[in-house]
Amino acid sequence: MSKILLIKPRFLGLEFQALTQPLGLLYIAATLKQAGHEPRIHDCALDYQNLNLLKKTIIDWKPDFIGLSIIITELEQTNKIMALVRNVMPEVPVIFGGPWPSANPEESIKIFGADFVVLGEGELVFPRLVEAISKNLPTGSITGTASVSNGNITINTGRFLTEDELNHLPFPAWELLDHKLYADNFSFATVGGRPYISIVTSRGCPYRCAYCHQTMGKVFRKRSAESVLAEIEELRFKYGFKEFEIVDDCFNLDRQRMIAILTGIRDRIGDIKLHFPNALRSDMLEPGDMELFKQAGTVLACFAIETSSPRLQKMIRKNLNIEKASLAIQESVNAGIYTVGFFMIGFPTETYEEAYKTAEFAANSSLHHATFTYVTTFAGTELAEMSGHLFDSKTPTTDPRLINYFNNTLNVSAMTDKELRSVFRRAYRLFFFNPKRIFRLAIHHPRVLSLPRYAFFTLIKILPRKIQS
């Protein structure tokens, strides 16, 4: 048996306040426990400014292995964590996993100093890797890993779990978390802090959106409705959770399964609140669906529209049917669900006129809330490839491999910097500077007392900033 410390780095600042349970680590911990190991989880949100608690845990507990699950915004803290680990336990094997290491295994080893990288879904790979290292067995051929030997990096592409494997995974190791940490902070759902739990009912997305990493692959794999309902029942009746955030890529891709889950919640569980901070493809919803969501306890639904331009929808390969999306938004609002829209401004070749029409679409919709973001060309995405010439012809202030939502200064659109900043701020003004919308927003928001804080962070988003064109 090995002691394994699983660490979740964090990025928390004025630009980003959301904090949610590290589901990936919870699943890894569950399979490690099943294999006879002793995992612990340390969320750096507990001490992200100084890492003193993490340092104490490492020194006192002396783990045999350390694992980090990383997204791109957490790279700065990952550097600090690695410096700490190498200082207090220089010989402990460090294993990276998560979206960024999976897309950048060589950089994870060469730049950040990981000993191993688990690529993609790691529930079955991580325990196998730990066993091989513990027994001094060769690791270079383990599927779904990257490692270094004699200065050479070997990358073995992984495979995604089958539906049968997903349905036989143990439930996440919720008992390893300090749930008060997440109750005291804002989550991805824009409803303020409160006790809640995140769950994932499916993995993968068959769509080919150019801005997406496709971390879970392009093949949709779903857990059975019965597996999902059993998990929710355990969380509700054993752990006492009443609020759930569904964080799939596309919860409603299988319509019959969606109906089975929602009716099962309504008829078997009841008395819970559902939030969909993502997971819903708006143009796949049919009349009456949002009423069923409401009956199952849904209080918040978010729809990622991105752009109202048919040309850009085709270019980014989302191909959203805007007319159907508009109907889904209206039905959601009519059902009494707090409804949020996500929009992106500044796609490659996007003109000011196209961006402004997206802002008008949002403002003219019945959405309660809208979030606008600058387009960010993440390394490893098709969008970055579309914009590749810009990285050659301009000098980004940040390494393109490290660009994230909060340090992106590269304007890839057809607009000037001034036009891009102008239409971005104008989108927020068009949407929110409407007394009727403010009244509806306040009346229907699930937690009105959290609104001043969200208003503050919305204002921060529209402050002027330099964009590199």
Secondary structure, DSSP 8 states (H G I E B T S, - for coil): --EEEEEE----BTTB------HHHHHHHHHHHHTT-EEEEEEGGGSTTT-HHHHHHHHHH--SEEEEE--GGGHHHHHHHHHHHHHH-TTS-EEEESHHHHH-HHHHHHTT--SEEE-S--TTHHHHHHHHHHTT---TT-TTEEEEETTEEEEE------HHHHHHS----GGGS-HHHHHTS--SSSS-S-S-EEE--EE------TT---TT-SS-EE--HHHHHHHHHHHHHTS---EEEE--S-TTSSHHHHHHHHHHIIIII-S-EEEESS---GGG--TTHHHHHHHTTEEEEEEEEE-S-HHHHHHTT----HHHHHHHHHHHHHTT-EEEEEEEE--TT--HHHHHHHHHHHHHS--SEEEEEE----TTSHHHHHTHHHHHHS--SS-GGG--TTT--B--SSS-HHHHHHHHHHHHHHHHS-HHHHHHHHHH-S-GGGHHHHHHHHHHHTS----B-
